[in-house]
């Protein structure tokens, strides 16, 4: 006899379990977590001269995309809080040996 394991992914997490937090990584490496959805403006108002970008929107060889102030941040997502001076930075993935 064999063992059968099943789980369902429904967009809210695996097996219907909702992702627990929104994670925001600051420039200094500090991690900030929120247990409920919040609007980007809330974070940006506490961090002048910064912008948010989501991990999902960071693509190799492309510009970093800012999260709009009016966007609701999503549970289970990782965001980076970066200096505005880097808002038009080209994201390159490099490997050093």
TAQUI-V775806 format. One record per pair of residues at least 12 apart in sequence whose ideal C-beta (glycine too) atoms are under 10 Angstrom apart, sorted by the first residue. I is the first residue (numbers start at 1). J is the second residue. D is the distance in whole Angstrom. If there is no record, write none. Layout:
# TAQUI-V775806
I_J_D, I_J_D
This chain:
# TAQUI-V775806
12_75_9, 12_76_9, 13_75_8, 13_76_7, 18_75_6, 18_76_8, 19_74_8, 19_75_5, 19_76_2, 19_77_8, 20_33_8, 20_34_10, 20_35_7, 20_75_7, 20_76_7, 21_33_4, 21_34_6, 21_35_6, 21_36_9, 21_75_7, 21_76_8, 21_77_9, 21_78_10, 22_34_4, 22_35_8, 22_36_8, 22_37_7, 22_38_7, 22_43_9, 22_72_10, 22_73_5, 22_74_7, 22_75_6, 22_76_8, 22_77_6, 22_78_8, 22_79_7, 23_55_9, 23_73_10, 23_75_10, 23_76_9, 23_77_7, 23_78_5, 23_79_7, 23_80_10, 24_38_10, 24_40_10, 24_43_6, 24_47_9, 24_52_7, 24_73_8, 24_77_9, 24_78_8, 24_79_5, 24_80_8, 24_81_6, 25_55_9, 25_78_7, 25_79_7, 25_80_5, 25_81_7, 25_82_9, 26_43_10, 26_47_8, 26_50_8, 26_80_8, 26_81_5, 26_82_9, 27_47_9, 27_50_8, 27_80_8, 27_81_7, 27_82_6, 27_83_6, 27_86_9, 28_81_10, 30_81_9, 31_78_9, 32_46_10, 32_47_10, 32_79_9, 32_81_8, 34_73_7, 34_75_8, 35_75_8, 36_73_10, 36_75_7, 37_72_5, 37_73_6, 37_74_6, 37_75_6, 37_77_10, 38_72_7, 38_73_6, 38_74_10, 38_75_10, 39_67_10, 39_68_10, 39_69_8, 39_70_7, 39_71_7, 39_72_6, 39_73_7, 40_52_5, 40_54_10, 40_66_9, 40_67_5, 40_68_7, 40_69_5, 40_70_7, 40_71_5, 40_72_8, 40_73_6, 40_79_8, 41_68_9, 41_69_4, 41_70_7, 41_71_9, 41_72_10, 42_69_9, 42_72_10, 42_73_8, 43_67_9, 43_69_9, 43_73_7, 43_79_8, 43_81_7, 44_66_10, 44_67_9, 44_69_6, 44_81_8, 45_69_9, 46_81_10, 47_81_6, 47_82_10, 47_83_10, 48_84_9, 49_83_6, 49_84_5, 49_85_8, 50_80_10, 50_81_5, 50_82_6, 50_83_6, 50_84_6, 50_85_10, 50_86_10, 50_87_9, 51_64_8, 51_65_10, 51_66_5, 51_67_7, 51_68_10, 51_69_9, 51_80_9, 51_81_8, 51_82_6, 51_83_8, 51_84_6, 51_85_10, 51_86_8, 51_87_5, 52_65_10, 52_66_7, 52_67_4, 52_68_9, 52_69_9, 52_71_8, 52_73_8, 52_79_5, 52_80_7, 52_81_6, 52_82_8, 53_65_6, 53_66_6, 53_67_6, 53_79_7, 53_80_5, 53_81_9, 53_82_6, 53_86_9, 53_87_9, 53_89_10, 53_91_9, 54_66_10, 54_67_6, 54_71_9, 54_73_8, 54_74_8, 54_77_6, 54_78_7, 54_79_5, 54_80_8, 55_77_7, 55_78_4, 55_79_7, 55_80_7, 56_74_9, 56_77_7, 56_78_8, 56_79_9, 57_79_9, 57_80_10, 57_91_10, 58_78_10, 58_80_8, 58_91_6, 58_93_9, 59_91_7, 59_93_9, 60_91_7, 60_92_7, 60_93_4, 60_94_10, 61_90_7, 61_91_7, 61_92_6, 61_93_8, 62_90_7, 62_91_6, 62_92_9, 63_87_9, 63_88_6, 63_89_7, 63_90_6, 63_91_7, 64_80_8, 64_82_7, 64_86_7, 64_87_7, 64_88_8, 64_89_5, 64_90_8, 64_91_5, 65_87_9, 65_91_9, 66_82_9, 66_84_9, 66_87_6, 66_88_10, 67_79_7, 67_80_10, 67_81_10
